[in-house]
C-alpha cells in the first residue's frame, strides 16, 4: 500500500527486531529466498508466494514473491533433501468465496505433491475450509490480521493454524482469532467455537475434511482420489488436471 519504499522500511524494521520474514524482499532474489529455522535439531523451511501483480519484486525493486508454478516447484525440490519440514504459504488476492477456486486447489495440492508438509493460505477476509491431501494439511484461507474497512472498529474473524510435530505424527489445530480495533486476539468459549464450526462446515466439501483439531499419521501418504472428476470443478488434483480438457485460463501452467 505504501510502495517499494514503504516495504523496504518494513523489512529493515523487521530485521532490526530480529523477526523472521518470508515472501517479500528488496529485490526478486531476496523476495524468493526461503527462511530456514533450526528447532530442536530439526530444520523447518518456510516459503511464501503472493498473487503479486504490480507488487511483485524485480531485480531493482522491492516487492513480493510472485506465484509462479515453475518457480514454486523448483523451490520445493531444492529444499526437500536439505530440510526436515517444508511450510508453504499462499497470499491470495482474488475476491474469494467459501469454496476455493481452481487456482487455489491446484497450487496448494501441487505443493504437497512436490514435497511440502503444510500449506496455509491467507489474506482475503473470508475463512475457507481445510482438507487433508495425501496425508498433509491444507488450510485454504485463515483470513487475515489486517483489514481495511470504512469502520475500523468493526470485528473481523480470522484464525491461526497451530502445528505440533513428532517423528511420525503431526497435530494440527485451528486457533480462532478476532480482529477488533486493529488488534488480533485469540478467542475461547462460544465465540471461538463458532469460528471453529465455520471452518469445519466449510471443510465438508472435500473428500477428506480437516477438523479443527486432528492428528495425522505422517507415514500415511495414500492419495485421496475421488471416483470421478468433473473438468469444470475447482477440486481437481494437479496430476489429474493434466489429463483433463481445461479452459485456457485455468491451465495448470498458470
N, C-alpha and C positions, 0 to 999 in steps of 0.2 A: 504493500500500500504506500510505502514511502520511498520507493525506487531503490536502485542498486546501492546508493549511498547510505540509505537507512538500513539496508540489510547488512552492509559492511560494518556499520556501527553496532548492530545487534550481535554479529559474530564476534567482534572484538570484546564486547561486554561479556558474552558467554565464556569466551576463552579466559578472560581476566579473572573470572569467578571459579574457574576450574570445572565448568559444567560441560557434560558431553553433548554433542550435537551431531546431527546427520541429515543429509538431504538438501543442503544448501552450501554455497561457498563463494569465495571472492572471484573464482573463475570456474570453468567447467570441470577441470581436474579435481579441484577441492570439493566441488558440489557432489561429484560422483564417488568420492572416497568413502569407504565403509568405516565404521567405528568398531574396533575390536577391543573387548574388555575381558580381562582375566578375572574370573570369580571362582574362588576355592579350587584352583587347579584346572578349571575348565575355561575354554576360550569361547566367548559369545560374540558373534558378528552381527552388526545392525546395518541394514541397508534401507534407504528411503527414496521414494520416487514420487514426483508430482506431475499432474497434468499442467505442465509449465506454461505453454503458450508464450506470450510476450515476457513472462517472468523467468524463462529458462536461462541458465548460466551459459556464457560463452567464454572463449579464451581470454577476452579482455573485459568481461563484465560480470559482476556478481549476480547470482540468481539461484534458482532451484534446480534440482536434478530431474531432468525430464523423463517421462515414462516411455522408454524406447525398448521394445521387446527384445531385440537383438542384444542390446547392452545389458539388460536385466539378466538374460541367460548367461552372458559372458561373466558378469559379476558373481553370480551364484556359483557357477562352475569353478571360477578361480579360487573361491574361498572354501569350497566344500571339503577338500582334503587338508585344509590348513587350520580349521576350527572344529569345535565340538557341536555348536549350535548356530543356526542362522535365523535371524528375525528379519522379515521384510515388511516395511510399512508403505502403504499407498495413500497419498493425499488426493482424494477425488475432488473435482471441481464442477462436475455437471450438476444440474438440478435433479436430484435423485428421489425415488420413491422407496417404499419399504422393500421392494423387490429389486435386488441387484440386477444391473443390466449386463449384457453380454460381455462388454469390455471388462467389467469388474470381475466376473466369474472366470473369464478367460485368463486374465493376468494373475489373479490370485492362485488358481489351480496350476497354472504354468509354473509359478514359483515353487510350489510344492513338488511338482514333477521334476524340477531341476535340482531339488535337494534342500529347499528351505524347510524349517521346522515349525515356524509360526508365521502367519500372515495377519496383519491388522490394518484395516482401512479406517480413515477418519476424515474429518473436516466438514461435510455437509451437516446442517442442523437437523438431521434425521438419523434415528437409530435403526440400523438394519439388522437382519438376523445373522446367525453364525452356523457353520457346518463343520463336520469332521470329514476331511477329504484325504483318503489314503492314510488314515491314522494320524493326521495332523490337523490342528485347528486353524480355521479361517474365520475371523471376525470382520464382516464386510464393512461396517461403519459403526464406530462407537461415538459418533458425534464430534464435539469439539469443546475446547475450554475457552474459546474466544468467539463471541457472537456479535455481529453488527445489527442492531435494531434501532428503530426510532425511539424506543423506550428502553434505555439501558438497564432499568431496574427489572425488566421482565425476566422471569425464570426460564431457564433452558435446561433440559435434561440431557445428560451425557453418561459416559461410562468409561471405566478403565478395564483392561484385561490383565489380571494377575496370573503369572505363570510360575509354577514351582517345579523344579527339575530334579529327577533322580536318574540313576543309570539306565533303567528300563521303563521309567514311568514319567508322565508329565501331568501335573494337576493344573487345570485351567479354571479360573473363577472370574466372573464379571463383578466389578465393584461399581455400584450405582453412584452417580455424581449429579449434583445440581449446581448450575452456574447462576449465582444471584449477585447483583451489584458488581459484576465483573469478577467475582471470586468463586472458584470451584470448591465445593465441599462434598465429602462423601456423605451418603445418606444411609440411614438404618430404618428399622421398623417398617411401617406400612408404606411410606413414600419410596423407600429403597426397593421394597418388594414389588411395587407397581412397575418400576423400571425393569427389574429382572423379568417380570412376567411379560412385559412388552417385547423384550429380546427373545424370550423363549417362544412366544407366539409367532414372531416374525421368522423364527428359525424352522418352523414346521414345514415350510415349503421345500426343504432339502431332504434328500434321501436319508442322510444321517445327521439330524439336527444336533447342534451343540447346546447343552443345557447350561444354566447359569453357573453350575459347578460340576465338574466331572474329572475323572482320572483316565488318562489314555495309556494304553499299553504300547510303548514305542516299538516293540518287536512286531506288532501287527501292522503291516503295510499293505494289506489286501485292498485293492481299489473297490470303491462302491460304484458299481456300474448299473444304471437304470436299464430296464429291459428294452426300451425303445427310446430313440432320440427324436425330438422334433426340431428340424433345422431352423425353425423360427423362434425356438425357445432360447432364453438367455442362459439356461443351465446346460451347457454343453462343455464337456471336458476338452482341453486343448488337443489331445491326441485324436479324439473322435471328430473334432471340428475339421481336421484336415481332410476327412473323407466325405464331408457334407458339402452341399452346394449352399454357400453362404453369400448374401449380398455383398457387393464390393466394399461398402462402408463398414461391414462387420468382419472383414477379413482377419484371419489370425495374424497376418503380417503387420497389422496396425500397431 
